[in-house]
Amino acid sequence: MKEIVERVIRVGLSRNVRKVFDEIESISAEMIRSGWELQESCVEECLGKIHLIFNREIDEIGNT
């Protein structure tokens, strides 16, 4: 079974681009260290937010 989680990063027009990319890199590294894989990323049409979608395999309850 797969577990999916989404992390959202605010972009906006007044936010420093370097800080946005640092946040993307930091969140991605943290999630990967925790066993997650980046499945997909997308940017909202209005450029307001970036969505990072991670997944990982989990054991089903009762299986050993």
PQR file with spaces between the fields and no chain letter, atoms N, CA, C, O and H, PARSE charges and radii, in Angstrom:
ATOM       1  N    MET     1       0.839   -1.160    0.000 -0.4000 1.5000
ATOM       2  CA   MET     1       0.000    0.000    0.000 -0.0000 2.0000
ATOM       3  C    MET     1       0.897    1.241    0.000  0.5500 1.7000
ATOM       4  O    MET     1       1.989    1.232    0.569 -0.5500 1.4000
ATOM       5  N    LYS     2       0.423    2.295   -0.640 -0.4000 1.5000
ATOM       6  CA   LYS     2       1.184    3.533   -0.695 -0.0000 2.0000
ATOM       7  C    LYS     2       0.556    4.596    0.192  0.5500 1.7000
ATOM       8  O    LYS     2      -0.665    4.700    0.303 -0.5500 1.4000
ATOM       9  H    LYS     2      -0.464    2.302   -1.102  0.4000 1.0000
ATOM      10  N    GLU     3       1.406    5.364    0.805 -0.4000 1.5000
ATOM      11  CA   GLU     3       0.987    6.518    1.591 -0.0000 2.0000
ATOM      12  C    GLU     3       1.434    7.754    0.810  0.5500 1.7000
ATOM      13  O    GLU     3       2.554    7.806    0.301 -0.5500 1.4000
ATOM      14  H    GLU     3       2.398    5.279    0.715  0.4000 1.0000
ATOM      15  N    ILE     4       0.559    8.736    0.720 -0.4000 1.5000
ATOM      16  CA   ILE     4       0.855    9.944   -0.055 -0.0000 2.0000
ATOM      17  C    ILE     4       0.705   11.158    0.848  0.5500 1.7000
ATOM      18  O    ILE     4      -0.227   11.242    1.648 -0.5500 1.4000
ATOM      19  H    ILE     4      -0.351    8.694    1.133  0.4000 1.0000
ATOM      20  N    VAL     5       1.639   12.101    0.708 -0.4000 1.5000
ATOM      21  CA   VAL     5       1.565   13.347    1.466 -0.0000 2.0000
ATOM      22  C    VAL     5       1.937   14.499    0.531  0.5500 1.7000
ATOM      23  O    VAL     5       2.769   14.350   -0.364 -0.5500 1.4000
ATOM      24  H    VAL     5       2.396   12.033    0.058  0.4000 1.0000
ATOM      25  N    GLU     6       1.317   15.625    0.756 -0.4000 1.5000
ATOM      26  CA   GLU     6       1.576   16.814   -0.066 -0.0000 2.0000
ATOM      27  C    GLU     6       2.137   17.912    0.827  0.5500 1.7000
ATOM      28  O    GLU     6       1.612   18.172    1.910 -0.5500 1.4000
ATOM      29  H    GLU     6       0.641   15.746    1.483  0.4000 1.0000
ATOM      30  N    ARG     7       3.189   18.544    0.376 -0.4000 1.5000
ATOM      31  CA   ARG     7       3.765   19.701    1.070 -0.0000 2.0000
ATOM      32  C    ARG     7       3.600   20.905    0.145  0.5500 1.7000
ATOM      33  O    ARG     7       3.875   20.815   -1.051 -0.5500 1.4000
ATOM      34  H    ARG     7       3.616   18.334   -0.503  0.4000 1.0000
ATOM      35  N    VAL     8       3.160   22.011    0.691 -0.4000 1.5000
ATOM      36  CA   VAL     8       2.878   23.208   -0.104 -0.0000 2.0000
ATOM      37  C    VAL     8       3.837   24.319    0.302  0.5500 1.7000
ATOM      38  O    VAL     8       4.040   24.588    1.486 -0.5500 1.4000
ATOM      39  H    VAL     8       2.937   22.084    1.663  0.4000 1.0000
ATOM      40  N    ILE     9       4.416   24.951   -0.702 -0.4000 1.5000
ATOM      41  CA   ILE     9       5.366   26.040   -0.483 -0.0000 2.0000
ATOM      42  C    ILE     9       4.794   27.308   -1.108  0.5500 1.7000
ATOM      43  O    ILE     9       4.434   27.332   -2.284 -0.5500 1.4000
ATOM      44  H    ILE     9       4.251   24.732   -1.664  0.4000 1.0000
ATOM      45  N    ARG    10       4.720   28.347   -0.304 -0.4000 1.5000
ATOM      46  CA   ARG    10       4.204   29.628   -0.787 -0.0000 2.0000
ATOM      47  C    ARG    10       5.260   30.293   -1.666  0.5500 1.7000
ATOM      48  O    ARG    10       6.437   30.340   -1.308 -0.5500 1.4000
ATOM      49  H    ARG    10       5.013   28.327    0.652  0.4000 1.0000
ATOM      50  N    VAL    11       4.833   30.804   -2.813 -0.4000 1.5000
ATOM      51  CA   VAL    11       5.762   31.481   -3.718 -0.0000 2.0000
ATOM      52  C    VAL    11       5.493   32.977   -3.656  0.5500 1.7000
ATOM      53  O    VAL    11       6.263   33.711   -3.037 -0.5500 1.4000
ATOM      54  H    VAL    11       3.878   30.766   -3.104  0.4000 1.0000
ATOM      55  N    GLY    12       4.441   33.436   -4.269 -0.4000 1.5000
ATOM      56  CA   GLY    12       4.091   34.854   -4.270 -0.0000 2.0000
ATOM      57  C    GLY    12       5.054   35.688   -5.092  0.5500 1.7000
ATOM      58  O    GLY    12       6.140   35.232   -5.449 -0.5500 1.4000
ATOM      59  H    GLY    12       3.815   32.840   -4.772  0.4000 1.0000
ATOM      60  N    LEU    13       4.648   36.908   -5.387 -0.4000 1.5000
ATOM      61  CA   LEU    13       5.458   37.785   -6.225 -0.0000 2.0000
ATOM      62  C    LEU    13       6.534   38.534   -5.439  0.5500 1.7000
ATOM      63  O    LEU    13       7.525   38.976   -6.021 -0.5500 1.4000
ATOM      64  H    LEU    13       3.766   37.278   -5.096  0.4000 1.0000
ATOM      65  N    SER    14       6.354   38.679   -4.140 -0.4000 1.5000
ATOM      66  CA   SER    14       7.316   39.462   -3.367 -0.0000 2.0000
ATOM      67  C    SER    14       8.330   38.596   -2.619  0.5500 1.7000
ATOM      68  O    SER    14       9.207   39.130   -1.940 -0.5500 1.4000
ATOM      69  H    SER    14       5.549   38.320   -3.668  0.4000 1.0000
ATOM      70  N    ARG    15       8.227   37.285   -2.731 -0.4000 1.5000
ATOM      71  CA   ARG    15       9.130   36.398   -1.995 -0.0000 2.0000
ATOM      72  C    ARG    15      10.438   36.207   -2.754  0.5500 1.7000
ATOM      73  O    ARG    15      10.442   36.072   -3.978 -0.5500 1.4000
ATOM      74  H    ARG    15       7.514   36.851   -3.282  0.4000 1.0000
ATOM      75  N    ASN    16      11.528   36.199   -2.033 -0.4000 1.5000
ATOM      76  CA   ASN    16      12.856   36.022   -2.615 -0.0000 2.0000
ATOM      77  C    ASN    16      12.963   34.637   -3.265  0.5500 1.7000
ATOM      78  O    ASN    16      12.690   33.622   -2.624 -0.5500 1.4000
ATOM      79  H    ASN    16      11.526   36.309   -1.039  0.4000 1.0000
ATOM      80  N    VAL    17      13.358   34.606   -4.529 -0.4000 1.5000
ATOM      81  CA   VAL    17      13.436   33.360   -5.289 -0.0000 2.0000
ATOM      82  C    VAL    17      14.403   32.379   -4.634  0.5500 1.7000
ATOM      83  O    VAL    17      14.119   31.183   -4.572 -0.5500 1.4000
ATOM      84  H    VAL    17      13.579   35.431   -5.050  0.4000 1.0000
ATOM      85  N    ARG    18      15.511   32.855   -4.159 -0.4000 1.5000
ATOM      86  CA   ARG    18      16.503   31.985   -3.516 -0.0000 2.0000
ATOM      87  C    ARG    18      15.904   31.298   -2.288  0.5500 1.7000
ATOM      88  O    ARG    18      16.158   30.117   -2.051 -0.5500 1.4000
ATOM      89  H    ARG    18      15.742   33.827   -4.210  0.4000 1.0000
ATOM      90  N    LYS    19      15.109   32.033   -1.506 -0.4000 1.5000
ATOM      91  CA   LYS    19      14.486   31.450   -0.323 -0.0000 2.0000
ATOM      92  C    LYS    19      13.460   30.379   -0.703  0.5500 1.7000
ATOM      93  O    LYS    19      13.325   29.370   -0.012 -0.5500 1.4000
ATOM      94  H    LYS    19      14.902   32.992   -1.698  0.4000 1.0000
ATOM      95  N    VAL    20      12.743   30.604   -1.800 -0.4000 1.5000
ATOM      96  CA   VAL    20      11.779   29.606   -2.270 -0.0000 2.0000
ATOM      97  C    VAL    20      12.508   28.320   -2.642  0.5500 1.7000
ATOM      98  O    VAL    20      12.103   27.238   -2.220 -0.5500 1.4000
ATOM      99  H    VAL    20      12.853   31.424   -2.361  0.4000 1.0000
ATOM     100  N    PHE    21      13.574   28.424   -3.424 -0.4000 1.5000
ATOM     101  CA   PHE    21      14.314   27.234   -3.835 -0.0000 2.0000
ATOM     102  C    PHE    21      15.009   26.563   -2.650  0.5500 1.7000
ATOM     103  O    PHE    21      15.102   25.336   -2.609 -0.5500 1.4000
ATOM     104  H    PHE    21      13.904   29.303   -3.768  0.4000 1.0000
ATOM     105  N    ASP    22      15.494   27.341   -1.693 -0.4000 1.5000
ATOM     106  CA   ASP    22      16.084   26.756   -0.486 -0.0000 2.0000
ATOM     107  C    ASP    22      15.039   25.953    0.289  0.5500 1.7000
ATOM     108  O    ASP    22      15.339   24.885    0.823 -0.5500 1.4000
ATOM     109  H    ASP    22      15.419   28.338   -1.726  0.4000 1.0000
ATOM     110  N    GLU    23      13.815   26.473    0.347 -0.4000 1.5000
ATOM     111  CA   GLU    23      12.744   25.763    1.056 -0.0000 2.0000
ATOM     112  C    GLU    23      12.371   24.471    0.326  0.5500 1.7000
ATOM     113  O    GLU    23      12.146   23.443    0.965 -0.5500 1.4000
ATOM     114  H    GLU    23      13.572   27.341   -0.086  0.4000 1.0000
ATOM     115  N    ILE    24      12.303   24.516   -0.995 -0.4000 1.5000
ATOM     116  CA   ILE    24      12.022   23.307   -1.779 -0.0000 2.0000
ATOM     117  C    ILE    24      13.092   22.260   -1.518  0.5500 1.7000
ATOM     118  O    ILE    24      12.781   21.095   -1.267 -0.5500 1.4000
ATOM     119  H    ILE    24      12.485   25.351   -1.514  0.4000 1.0000
ATOM     120  N    GLU    25      14.349   22.674   -1.576 -0.4000 1.5000
ATOM     121  CA   GLU    25      15.460   21.746   -1.359 -0.0000 2.0000
ATOM     122  C    GLU    25      15.451   21.178    0.061  0.5500 1.7000
ATOM     123  O    GLU    25      15.682   19.985    0.257 -0.5500 1.4000
ATOM     124  H    GLU    25      14.601   23.620   -1.780  0.4000 1.0000
ATOM     125  N    SER    26      15.187   22.023    1.037 -0.4000 1.5000
ATOM     126  CA   SER    26      15.178   21.597    2.437 -0.0000 2.0000
ATOM     127  C    SER    26      14.055   20.589    2.703  0.5500 1.7000
ATOM     128  O    SER    26      14.288   19.552    3.322 -0.5500 1.4000
ATOM     129  H    SER    26      14.999   22.993    0.878  0.4000 1.0000
ATOM     130  N    ILE    27      12.860   20.886    2.244 -0.4000 1.5000
ATOM     131  CA   ILE    27      11.723   19.984    2.442 -0.0000 2.0000
ATOM     132  C    ILE    27      11.963   18.665    1.718  0.5500 1.7000
ATOM     133  O    ILE    27      11.710   17.596    2.273 -0.5500 1.4000
ATOM     134  H    ILE    27      12.671   21.729    1.741  0.4000 1.0000
ATOM     135  N    SER    28      12.447   18.734    0.486 -0.4000 1.5000
ATOM     136  CA   SER    28      12.705   17.516   -0.284 -0.0000 2.0000
ATOM     137  C    SER    28      13.743   16.641    0.400  0.5500 1.7000
ATOM     138  O    SER    28      13.562   15.428    0.497 -0.5500 1.4000
ATOM     139  H    SER    28      12.652   19.602    0.035  0.4000 1.0000
ATOM     140  N    ALA    29      14.825   17.238    0.874 -0.4000 1.5000
ATOM     141  CA   ALA    29      15.878   16.473    1.547 -0.0000 2.0000
ATOM     142  C    ALA    29      15.349   15.826    2.821  0.5500 1.7000
ATOM     143  O    ALA    29      15.647   14.664    3.098 -0.5500 1.4000
ATOM     144  H    ALA    29      14.973   18.224    0.795  0.4000 1.0000
ATOM     145  N    GLU    30      14.570   16.568    3.593 -0.4000 1.5000
ATOM     146  CA   GLU    30      13.993   16.039    4.834 -0.0000 2.0000
ATOM     147  C    GLU    30      13.073   14.857    4.545  0.5500 1.7000
ATOM     148  O    GLU    30      13.128   13.841    5.238 -0.5500 1.4000
ATOM     149  H    GLU    30      14.327   17.511    3.368  0.4000 1.0000
ATOM     150  N    MET    31      12.239   14.988    3.537 -0.4000 1.5000
ATOM     151  CA   MET    31      11.295   13.919    3.204 -0.0000 2.0000
ATOM     152  C    MET    31      12.033   12.682    2.684  0.5500 1.7000
ATOM     153  O    MET    31      11.688   11.558    3.050 -0.5500 1.4000
ATOM     154  H    MET    31      12.194   15.813    2.974  0.4000 1.0000
ATOM     155  N    ILE    32      13.029   12.876    1.847 -0.4000 1.5000
ATOM     156  CA   ILE    32      13.791   11.747    1.297 -0.0000 2.0000
ATOM     157  C    ILE    32      14.528   11.005    2.409  0.5500 1.7000
ATOM     158  O    ILE    32      14.569    9.775    2.413 -0.5500 1.4000
ATOM     159  H    ILE    32      13.310   13.788    1.550  0.4000 1.0000
ATOM     160  N    ARG    33      15.108   11.746    3.351 -0.4000 1.5000
ATOM     161  CA   ARG    33      15.771   11.106    4.500 -0.0000 2.0000
ATOM     162  C    ARG    33      14.789   10.296    5.339  0.5500 1.7000
ATOM     163  O    ARG    33      15.180    9.334    5.998 -0.5500 1.4000
ATOM     164  H    ARG    33      15.075   12.745    3.347  0.4000 1.0000
ATOM     165  N    SER    34      13.525   10.682    5.315 -0.4000 1.5000
ATOM     166  CA   SER    34      12.494    9.983    6.081 -0.0000 2.0000
ATOM     167  C    SER    34      11.859    8.828    5.301  0.5500 1.7000
ATOM     168  O    SER    34      10.898    8.214    5.766 -0.5500 1.4000
ATOM     169  H    SER    34      13.207   11.464    4.779  0.4000 1.0000
ATOM     170  N    GLY    35      12.399    8.536    4.116 -0.4000 1.5000
ATOM     171  CA   GLY    35      11.908    7.393    3.355 -0.0000 2.0000
ATOM     172  C    GLY    35      10.868    7.701    2.299  0.5500 1.7000
ATOM     173  O    GLY    35      10.301    6.782    1.708 -0.5500 1.4000
ATOM     174  H    GLY    35      13.179    9.035    3.739  0.4000 1.0000
ATOM     175  N    TRP    36      10.607    8.963    2.052 -0.4000 1.5000
ATOM     176  CA   TRP    36       9.641    9.361    1.038 -0.0000 2.0000
ATOM     177  C    TRP    36      10.327    9.541   -0.307  0.5500 1.7000
ATOM     178  O    TRP    36      11.527    9.809   -0.363 -0.5500 1.4000
ATOM     179  H    TRP    36      11.068    9.709    2.533  0.4000 1.0000
ATOM     180  N    GLU    37       9.569    9.396   -1.394 -0.4000 1.5000
ATOM     181  CA   GLU    37      10.060    9.670   -2.744 -0.0000 2.0000
ATOM     182  C    GLU    37       9.215   10.785   -3.340  0.5500 1.7000
ATOM     183  O    GLU    37       7.993   10.799   -3.186 -0.5500 1.4000
ATOM     184  H    GLU    37       8.594    9.178   -1.348  0.4000 1.0000
ATOM     185  N    LEU    38       9.869   11.717   -4.021 -0.4000 1.5000
ATOM     186  CA   LEU    38       9.130   12.788   -4.695 -0.0000 2.0000
ATOM     187  C    LEU    38       8.453   12.189   -5.915  0.5500 1.7000
ATOM     188  O    LEU    38       9.122   11.704   -6.828 -0.5500 1.4000
ATOM     189  H    LEU    38      10.861   11.706   -4.146  0.4000 1.0000
ATOM     190  N    GLN    39       7.133   12.221   -5.931 -0.4000 1.5000
ATOM     191  CA   GLN    39       6.366   11.649   -7.025 -0.0000 2.0000
ATOM     192  C    GLN    39       6.073   12.700   -8.084  0.5500 1.7000
ATOM     193  O    GLN    39       6.158   12.429   -9.282 -0.5500 1.4000
ATOM     194  H    GLN    39       6.590   12.615   -5.189  0.4000 1.0000
ATOM     195  N    GLU    40       5.730   13.896   -7.635 -0.4000 1.5000
ATOM     196  CA   GLU    40       5.295   14.918   -8.573 -0.0000 2.0000
ATOM     197  C    GLU    40       5.431   16.289   -7.932  0.5500 1.7000
ATOM     198  O    GLU    40       5.374   16.425   -6.710 -0.5500 1.4000
ATOM     199  H    GLU    40       5.661   14.116   -6.662  0.4000 1.0000
ATOM     200  N    SER    41       5.611   17.293   -8.763 -0.4000 1.5000
ATOM     201  CA   SER    41       5.573   18.672   -8.295 -0.0000 2.0000
ATOM     202  C    SER    41       4.790   19.483   -9.315  0.5500 1.7000
ATOM     203  O    SER    41       4.826   19.197  -10.512 -0.5500 1.4000
ATOM     204  H    SER    41       5.658   17.182   -9.756  0.4000 1.0000
ATOM     205  N    CYS    42       4.091   20.483   -8.837 -0.4000 1.5000
ATOM     206  CA   CYS    42       3.361   21.349   -9.770 -0.0000 2.0000
ATOM     207  C    CYS    42       3.276   22.752   -9.180  0.5500 1.7000
ATOM     208  O    CYS    42       3.310   22.947   -7.965 -0.5500 1.4000
ATOM     209  H    CYS    42       4.061   20.716   -7.865  0.4000 1.0000
ATOM     210  N    VAL    43       3.165   23.711  -10.077 -0.4000 1.5000
ATOM     211  CA   VAL    43       3.058   25.114   -9.703 -0.0000 2.0000
ATOM     212  C    VAL    43       1.656   25.581  -10.064  0.5500 1.7000
ATOM     213  O    VAL    43       1.185   25.327  -11.173 -0.5500 1.4000
ATOM     214  H    VAL    43       3.138   23.553  -11.064  0.4000 1.0000
ATOM     215  N    GLU    44       0.993   26.255   -9.148 -0.4000 1.5000
ATOM     216  CA   GLU    44      -0.335   26.781   -9.436 -0.0000 2.0000
ATOM     217  C    GLU    44      -0.257   27.791  -10.564  0.5500 1.7000
ATOM     218  O    GLU    44       0.755   28.474  -10.720 -0.5500 1.4000
ATOM     219  H    GLU    44       1.376   26.462   -8.248  0.4000 1.0000
ATOM     220  N    GLU    45      -1.321   27.892  -11.351 -0.4000 1.5000
ATOM     221  CA   GLU    45      -1.342   28.801  -12.487 -0.0000 2.0000
ATOM     222  C    GLU    45      -1.066   30.246  -12.094  0.5500 1.7000
ATOM     223  O    GLU    45      -0.447   30.991  -12.854 -0.5500 1.4000
ATOM     224  H    GLU    45      -2.143   27.338  -11.223  0.4000 1.0000
ATOM     225  N    CYS    46      -1.516   30.640  -10.927 -0.4000 1.5000
ATOM     226  CA   CYS    46      -1.320   32.021  -10.475 -0.0000 2.0000
ATOM     227  C    CYS    46       0.055   32.222   -9.840  0.5500 1.7000
ATOM     228  O    CYS    46       0.368   33.314   -9.366 -0.5500 1.4000
ATOM     229  H    CYS    46      -2.019   30.035  -10.309  0.4000 1.0000
ATOM     230  N    LEU    47       0.883   31.163   -9.830 -0.4000 1.5000
ATOM     231  CA   LEU    47       2.226   31.185   -9.240 -0.0000 2.0000
ATOM     232  C    LEU    47       2.210   31.481   -7.745  0.5500 1.7000
ATOM     233  O    LEU    47       3.185   31.992   -7.193 -0.5500 1.4000
ATOM     234  H    LEU    47       0.630   30.276  -10.216  0.4000 1.0000
ATOM     235  N    GLY    48       1.097   31.155   -7.097 -0.4000 1.5000
ATOM     236  CA   GLY    48       0.983   31.410   -5.666 -0.0000 2.0000
ATOM     237  C    GLY    48       1.658   30.363   -4.803  0.5500 1.7000
ATOM     238  O    GLY    48       2.205   30.677   -3.745 -0.5500 1.4000
ATOM     239  H    GLY    48       0.305   30.740   -7.545  0.4000 1.0000
ATOM     240  N    LYS    49       1.620   29.101   -5.259 -0.4000 1.5000
ATOM     241  CA   LYS    49       2.165   28.012   -4.446 -0.0000 2.0000
ATOM     242  C    LYS    49       2.752   26.923   -5.333  0.5500 1.7000
ATOM     243  O    LYS    49       2.356   26.750   -6.486 -0.5500 1.4000
ATOM     244  H    LYS    49       1.176   28.845   -6.118  0.4000 1.0000
ATOM     245  N    ILE    50       3.713   26.189   -4.759 -0.4000 1.5000
ATOM     246  CA   ILE    50       4.274   25.000   -5.384 -0.0000 2.0000
ATOM     247  C    ILE    50       3.839   23.816   -4.530  0.5500 1.7000
ATOM     248  O    ILE    50       3.941   23.855   -3.304 -0.5500 1.4000
ATOM     249  H    ILE    50       4.035   26.329   -3.823  0.4000 1.0000
ATOM     250  N    HIS    51       3.355   22.766   -5.183 -0.4000 1.5000
ATOM     251  CA   HIS    51       2.916   21.566   -4.480 -0.0000 2.0000
ATOM     252  C    HIS    51       3.925   20.456   -4.744  0.5500 1.7000
ATOM     253  O    HIS    51       4.216   20.128   -5.894 -0.5500 1.4000
ATOM     254  H    HIS    51       3.273   22.734   -6.180  0.4000 1.0000
ATOM     255  N    LEU    52       4.456   19.880   -3.666 -0.4000 1.5000
ATOM     256  CA   LEU    52       5.359   18.737   -3.752 -0.0000 2.0000
ATOM     257  C    LEU    52       4.599   17.530   -3.233  0.5500 1.7000
ATOM     258  O    LEU    52       4.120   17.539   -2.099 -0.5500 1.4000
ATOM     259  H    LEU    52       4.219   20.146   -2.732  0.4000 1.0000
ATOM     260  N    ILE    53       4.485   16.492   -4.051 -0.4000 1.5000
ATOM     261  CA   ILE    53       3.732   15.307   -3.677 -0.0000 2.0000
ATOM     262  C    ILE    53       4.706   14.148   -3.514  0.5500 1.7000
ATOM     263  O    ILE    53       5.415   13.772   -4.447 -0.5500 1.4000
ATOM     264  H    ILE    53       4.874   16.484   -4.972  0.4000 1.0000
ATOM     265  N    PHE    54       4.723   13.593   -2.305 -0.4000 1.5000
ATOM     266  CA   PHE    54       5.635   12.506   -1.959 -0.0000 2.0000
ATOM     267  C    PHE    54       4.824   11.244   -1.686  0.5500 1.7000
ATOM     268  O    PHE    54       3.665   11.313   -1.278 -0.5500 1.4000
ATOM     269  H    PHE    54       4.147   13.898   -1.547  0.4000 1.0000
ATOM     270  N    ASN    55       5.450   10.091   -1.918 -0.4000 1.5000
ATOM     271  CA   ASN    55       4.807    8.830   -1.542 -0.0000 2.0000
ATOM     272  C    ASN    55       5.843    7.886   -0.976  0.5500 1.7000
ATOM     273  O    ASN    55       7.048    8.074   -1.144 -0.5500 1.4000
ATOM     274  H    ASN    55       6.392   10.035   -2.249  0.4000 1.0000
ATOM     275  N    ARG    56       5.338    6.853   -0.292 -0.4000 1.5000
ATOM     276  CA   ARG    56       6.201    5.794    0.231 -0.0000 2.0000
ATOM     277  C    ARG    56       5.357    4.555    0.427  0.5500 1.7000
ATOM     278  O    ARG    56       4.143    4.623    0.623 -0.5500 1.4000
ATOM     279  H    ARG    56       4.359    6.700   -0.155  0.4000 1.0000
ATOM     280  N    GLU    57       6.029    3.430    0.369 -0.4000 1.5000
ATOM     281  CA   GLU    57       5.368    2.145    0.594 -0.0000 2.0000
ATOM     282  C    GLU    57       5.202    1.931    2.094  0.5500 1.7000
ATOM     283  O    GLU    57       6.109    2.217    2.875 -0.5500 1.4000
ATOM     284  H    GLU    57       7.014    3.375    0.209  0.4000 1.0000
ATOM     285  N    ILE    58       4.046    1.432    2.484 -0.4000 1.5000
ATOM     286  CA   ILE    58       3.824    1.087    3.879 -0.0000 2.0000
ATOM     287  C    ILE    58       3.305   -0.343    3.940  0.5500 1.7000
ATOM     288  O    ILE    58       2.662   -0.826    3.008 -0.5500 1.4000
ATOM     289  H    ILE    58       3.309    1.200    1.849  0.4000 1.0000
ATOM     290  N    ASP    59       3.593   -1.005    5.040 -0.4000 1.5000
ATOM     291  CA   ASP    59       3.110   -2.370    5.230 -0.0000 2.0000
ATOM     292  C    ASP    59       1.651   -2.327    5.621  0.5500 1.7000
ATOM     293  O    ASP    59       1.225   -1.476    6.402 -0.5500 1.4000
ATOM     294  H    ASP    59       4.116   -0.613    5.797  0.4000 1.0000
ATOM     295  N    GLU    60       0.885   -3.262    5.065 -0.4000 1.5000
ATOM     296  CA   GLU    60      -0.515   -3.358    5.446 -0.0000 2.0000
ATOM     297  C    GLU    60      -0.597   -3.972    6.835  0.5500 1.7000
ATOM     298  O    GLU    60       0.207   -4.832    7.195 -0.5500 1.4000
ATOM     299  H    GLU    60       1.231   -3.953    4.430  0.4000 1.0000
ATOM     300  N    ILE    61      -1.565   -3.529    7.602 -0.4000 1.5000
ATOM     301  CA   ILE    61      -1.743   -4.029    8.969 -0.0000 2.0000
ATOM     302  C    ILE    61      -2.072   -5.522    8.914  0.5500 1.7000
ATOM     303  O    ILE    61      -2.924   -5.950    8.136 -0.5500 1.4000
ATOM     304  H    ILE    61      -2.219   -2.831    7.310  0.4000 1.0000
ATOM     305  N    GLY    62      -1.401   -6.290    9.730 -0.4000 1.5000
ATOM     306  CA   GLY    62      -1.656   -7.723    9.797 -0.0000 2.0000
ATOM     307  C    GLY    62      -0.715   -8.563    8.973  0.5500 1.7000
ATOM     308  O    GLY    62      -0.691   -9.784    9.128 -0.5500 1.4000
ATOM     309  H    GLY    62      -0.709   -5.943   10.362  0.4000 1.0000
ATOM     310  N    ASN    63       0.071   -7.943    8.090 -0.4000 1.5000
ATOM     311  CA   ASN    63       1.054   -8.699    7.298 -0.0000 2.0000
ATOM     312  C    ASN    63       2.393   -8.668    7.995  0.5500 1.7000
ATOM     313  O    ASN    63       2.844   -7.611    8.437 -0.5500 1.4000
ATOM     314  H    ASN    63       0.051   -6.952    7.964  0.4000 1.0000
ATOM     315  N    THR    64       3.033   -9.823    8.095 -0.4000 1.5000
ATOM     316  CA   THR    64       4.359   -9.869    8.716 -0.0000 2.0000
ATOM     317  C    THR    64       5.329  -10.555    7.814  0.5500 1.7000
ATOM     318  O    THR    64       6.503  -10.694    8.160 -0.5500 1.4000
ATOM     319  H    THR    64       2.666  -10.681    7.736  0.4000 1.0000
